């Protein structure tokens, strides 16, 4: 049974502050410490729950004049989840593509200006990149491999009016689950003690 955008409608309701601006990334077969190393990051104190992660991310941003981004990480089976409140490293190809060497990297991002992006990379190659709000335009070496799944998940295609409420963000979560097999839940985001690090924003 395909996970759909409706299955992630809880995210904006349960985490309204984080939902305004975030980047979620899943990396296969790398531990959190290895992912942080690939991003040239440094360790920070662990934090429990997405709310604490969000508060710490904005505090770090203010303290460093926006030069460092907090990343909160946890292992989920063979995958590592990275959360960046108000961040975008996961979809920044200059950082993500080299970091995806020998592995699979799936990331999605949105900010307060409704700019969004979804990136699927493998072994340094961009397989798919698109804006969840505008899924008709896609780039990468395999831009149409997930097209059937994207339709089933609930991305809005075509020139007609977009549905209300906008489900492009939840659809990006569902597509990431389709690619990785990793389902995120509110309980996981609320109860996990995350390994944390900070990465220089270049």
C-alpha positions in Angstrom: 0.0 0.0 0.0 1.5 3.3 -1.1 2.1 6.0 1.6 0.4 9.2 0.5 0.7 12.9 1.3 -2.3 12.5 3.6 -0.2 10.2 5.8 2.1 13.1 6.7 -0.6 15.7 7.2 0.3 15.5 10.9 3.6 17.1 10.5 2.4 20.7 10.1 -0.2 20.2 12.9 2.2 18.7 15.4 5.3 20.7 14.5 4.1 24.1 13.2 7.4 26.0 13.9 9.6 23.4 12.3 7.2 23.0 9.4 7.8 26.7 8.4 11.4 26.0 7.3 13.3 22.7 7.4 15.4 20.2 5.5 15.0 16.4 6.2 17.6 14.1 4.8 18.0 10.3 4.8 21.4 8.7 4.1 21.8 5.0 3.6 24.5 2.8 5.3 26.3 5.7 7.1 26.3 6.3 10.8 25.5 9.8 12.1 29.2 10.4 12.9 30.2 9.4 9.4 27.6 11.7 7.8 28.7 14.6 10.0 32.3 13.9 8.9 31.4 14.0 5.3 29.8 17.4 5.8 33.0 18.7 7.6 30.9 19.2 10.7 31.7 19.3 14.4 30.0 17.6 17.3 27.5 19.5 19.4 25.5 18.4 22.6 22.8 15.9 22.0 19.1 17.1 22.2 15.8 15.3 22.8 12.8 16.1 20.6 12.3 18.3 17.6 11.3 21.3 19.6 14.6 21.4 21.5 16.4 20.9 18.2 14.6 23.8 16.6 15.3 26.1 19.6 19.0 25.1 19.5 19.2 25.7 15.7 18.0 29.2 15.9 20.2 29.9 18.9 23.2 28.7 17.0 22.3 30.7 14.0 22.1 33.9 16.1 25.3 33.1 18.0 27.3 32.5 14.8 25.7 35.2 12.7 24.3 32.6 10.4 27.6 30.9 9.6 26.8 27.5 11.1 23.8 25.2 10.7 22.7 22.7 13.4 22.0 19.2 12.2 20.2 16.7 14.4 20.8 13.0 13.5 19.6 9.6 14.5 20.1 6.1 13.1 16.9 4.4 11.8 17.8 0.9 10.7 20.4 1.2 8.0 19.6 4.9 7.4 20.6 8.1 9.2 18.1 10.8 9.5 19.3 14.4 9.5 17.0 17.3 10.5 18.0 20.9 9.8 15.6 23.5 11.2 15.7 26.5 8.9 18.4 24.7 6.9 19.1 23.6 3.4 22.5 21.7 3.4 20.7 18.4 2.4 19.5 19.8 -0.9 22.6 21.9 -1.7 24.2 19.8 -4.4 27.8 21.1 -3.8 27.6 19.5 -0.4 25.1 16.7 -0.9 26.5 15.1 -4.1 30.1 14.5 -2.7 28.6 13.4 0.6 26.5 10.7 -1.3 29.6 8.9 -2.5 29.0 5.1 -2.3 25.5 5.6 -0.8 21.9 6.9 -1.4 20.9 10.4 -0.3 17.3 11.5 -0.2 16.5 15.1 1.0 13.7 17.6 0.9 13.5 21.2 2.0 11.1 24.1 2.3 11.5 27.6 3.6 9.3 30.5 4.8 9.1 31.9 1.3 7.6 28.6 0.0 10.8 27.8 -1.9 11.2 24.0 -1.9 13.3 21.2 -3.3 13.6 17.4 -3.4 16.9 15.7 -4.1 17.6 12.0 -4.7 21.3 11.3 -5.2 23.3 8.1 -5.4 27.1 7.8 -5.4 27.7 11.5 -6.3 25.1 11.5 -9.1 21.8 13.5 -9.1 19.1 11.0 -9.9 16.2 13.4 -9.4 15.7 17.1 -8.4 12.5 19.0 -8.5 10.4 21.5 -6.6 7.5 19.7 -4.8 5.2 22.7 -5.6 5.9 22.3 -9.3 6.5 18.5 -10.0 6.0 18.8 -13.7 9.6 20.0 -14.1 12.2 17.5 -13.1 15.9 17.1 -13.6 18.5 14.4 -13.1 19.7 11.2 -14.7 16.4 9.4 -14.0 13.8 12.2 -13.7 10.8 10.0 -14.5 11.6 6.9 -12.5 9.4 7.9 -9.7 6.6 9.5 -11.8 4.0 6.8 -11.1 4.7 6.9 -7.4 4.5 10.7 -7.4 1.0 10.6 -8.9 -0.1 8.0 -6.4 1.4 9.9 -3.5 -0.6 13.1 -4.4 1.7 15.6 -6.0 -0.3 18.2 -8.0 0.5 18.0 -11.7 -0.9 20.1 -14.5 -2.2 23.7 -15.0 -5.3 23.4 -12.8 -5.6 25.1 -9.4 -3.6 23.5 -6.7 -5.7 21.8 -4.0 -6.3 23.4 -0.6 -4.7 22.7 1.7 -1.3 22.5 -0.1 0.0 19.0 0.3 3.4 19.4 -1.5 5.3 19.2 1.8 3.6 16.1 3.1 4.0 14.6 -0.4 7.7 15.1 -0.2 7.8 13.2 3.1 5.8 10.4 1.5 8.1 10.2 -1.5 11.2 10.1 0.8 9.5 7.1 2.5 8.8 5.5 -0.8 12.5 5.7 -1.7 14.0 4.7 1.6 11.4 2.5 3.3 11.8 4.8 6.4 8.5 6.0 7.9 8.7 9.0 10.2 6.2 9.6 13.0 5.4 12.4 15.4 6.4 10.1 18.3 9.8 9.6 16.8 10.4 13.3 16.3 9.2 14.1 19.8 10.9 11.3 21.7 14.2 10.7 20.0 17.5 11.9 21.6 19.4 13.2 18.6 23.1 13.2 18.0 23.9 16.8 17.0 26.5 18.6 15.1 27.0 21.9 13.4 28.2 22.5 9.8 29.7 25.6 8.3 27.3 27.3 5.8 29.3 28.2 2.7 
